[in-house]
Structure formats: structure tokens, C-alpha cells
């Protein structure tokens, strides 16, 4: 049986929960609305899930921000486009993660502690949490996952240099790249 045929596609407008499974930090779970699912690529939209703002030094996430989150069932990363309530596009937060698992309205993304931040102007591309990734013990426990993670990290950097045009998408099917 074709694996693609066995995939349950999520209906646009349906409500799901996103679970970000963290190896070295607390897990995060929040509600989202499905914008798109073709059986491989899933796009959901969700507001900033915390009540308080969080300033990371290179970006400030705050109530009113909307995340358009891209997950894949066959890629080792996710890309979250971040837009402020007033300020427009803030940038893209990218997680190296195992391919998303979908079951009973829950999208589970296992974060592998390697991230990329790309500012809206695309001039600032920051490699994040490389020390956490190196200290995770993954190299010893799952060397295949390390190879996939490093390949995914390189692909994310390439996508960032191209302005994410390969994955740009909004609810009307128009490019979100400005």
C-alpha cells in the first residue's frame, strides 16, 4: 500500500493542537488552525501562545503576533513565519526537527535543539542553539538523526538565502515574501 495513500489529510479551517517536543526545555503545546495540507506539507496559523512577550535579543515575540507555521511529514525541519499585529513581517524562526507526526488532531514536532532565525530584511541570519545540539547526546544515541539534522540545517540556510520563496504561501495562495 502506498504510504502517501494512508496519510490522513487535515481539512483547511480545522482546529488542531501543535506540540513542540523539546529535548532540553519544557514542551510547548498550543491551538492552531489548518490553512493547508497536501498530505506532505502542512501549514497552520496560530497566535503567539504565551500571555507575556518574550524578547530573545534579536526578535521580540508578543501577544498579537501571528505565526504561519510550515511542517512536513518528510522533512527534518519546520519554518515559522512571524508577523506582528502592527509591525508586519518580523522574520522566520526555523527549527531543525524530526518530520512532523499527525494523529487525532495533534501535530507533534520533535525539536532537535538546532535553530535558525532570519530577520524580515533577510540580512540577518542567525544560527542558534548549536551548543545545545552538540551537548544533547544525539551524536551517540542516534547518529543517523544527527546526519539528517545537519543536512536539514544546511537546507534551511539555503532556503533563507533564497527568501523562503520555495515555501512562501498564504491563505489565498499568494506569496508571503515581500
N, C-alpha and C positions, 0 to 999 in steps of 0.2 A: 504494500500500500504506500502510495506517495505521501511523504511526511507533510508536505505542504497541504494536501487534502485533509489531513487530520487536524489542522490548526483551526481553532475557533476564532473567527474574526469579530472584533468588537464593533458595535454599531456606533456611528457618529452621534454625539449627543448623550450617549450612555454615561452613567456615573461609575467611576472606578475608584479604587484606593491605590496609591503608589507607596510602596515600601522600599526605602533605601536601606539596604542591609550593609552595615558598616563593620569592618573587621576591627578597627581600633577606636571607634567612637560609638556613641549611642545610635541606635537605629532611629530612622525618621519615617513616619507614616502620615499621609495626608490625602484628602479627597481631590479628584481631578475629573475633568470631563473629556471624553474621547472626541477628538476632532477628525481623526483619520486612522484607518488600519487596513492595510492591504494584505495582511497575513504574515508580513515580514517586518515592515516599518510601521510603528505606532506613534501617533502624535497625540499628546494630551495637553490640556491647558489647566493651569492651577494658579491660584493666588499664592503669594508668599505665605508660608504655613505657620509662621510664628507671630505672636502678638507684638513683639518688640522688634525694632530694627537691629540689624547686625552689620557693623562696619568691619570689613575684612582688611581695610587699608587701601585696597585697590578698587573696591566697589562697596557700596552700601546697599544691602537688601532691606526693604522696609515694607510695612503694610501698604497695600495698594499696588505693589509690583505684581506683574503677571508673568508667569513662566510658561513658555511654549516648549514642551519637552519632547524630544525625539528619542525613541527607544527602538532597538532592533532585536528580533529574535535570533539573528545570525551574526551580529557584530558585537565586538567586545568594548563598546563604549556607548555613552548617551550624550546628547547635546541639548543644553537648556538655554534657549534664547530668553533674555531677561529684559522686560520693558517696565519702566517706571510709570506710575499713574499720571504724572505730569511731564516727566522728562523724556519720554520716548525710549528708544533703544539704549540700554546700558551696556550690553555685551552678551557674550556666550560663556556659560560655565559648562565645562566638559568633564565628564567622569569616565575614567577607564573602569569598565565593569564587565562582568560576565554577561552574555546575552540575556535579555530580559525573559523572565518566566511569567506566563499569564495563566491564572487559574481562578475561577469563581469570582471574577471582578477585581482581582488583585494583581497588580503589576509588581513583581519583585525584581529589584536590580541590586546585585551584589557588587558593591563598590570595592575596588582593589587598591584604594589609597594612592591613586596617581591621577592628578587633575590638571586641567589647563584652563586658564582664564584668558579670554580675548575681549579687549575693550571694543566699544562700538566703532571707534575710528580705525580699528584693526591694526593700529601702530603698536599697541601694547599686547604682547602675547607672553603670558607668564606660565612657566612650568611650576606646578605646585605639588607639595607633599612627596617629593621624591625620597626624602629621608624616611618618611613613614613607610613607603613602599619597600625600600631597602631593608628596613627593620622588621617587616611584617612576618618574616619566616617563610614566605611563599616560595622563595627560591629552593628551599629544602623540601617543603611539603608538596609542592605542585609546580615543578619546573616547566611543564607544558603551559600552565596558566601564565607564568612569567613571560614566556616567549610570545604568547598571544597578547598580553598586556603591553609589552614593548612595541610590538607591531602596531597595535591599536593607537598607542601614544603617537607614533610617527605618522599614522594616517590622520589623526586629529590635527596635528601640526600642519600637515599638507592642506587639509580642509580649511583650516583657519587662514592660511596664506591666500587661499582662493576665495575667502569671504563667505564660506559655507554655501556657495551657490549651488552645490550638488544636492543639498538637503533643504534649501530655503523653501518655505511653504507657509501659507496662512490659510485661514478657514475658507477663503474664496479661491484658493489655488493660485494666488499671486505670489511672486517672490517677496520675501520679507527683507531682502538685502537692499539697503539704501545707499 
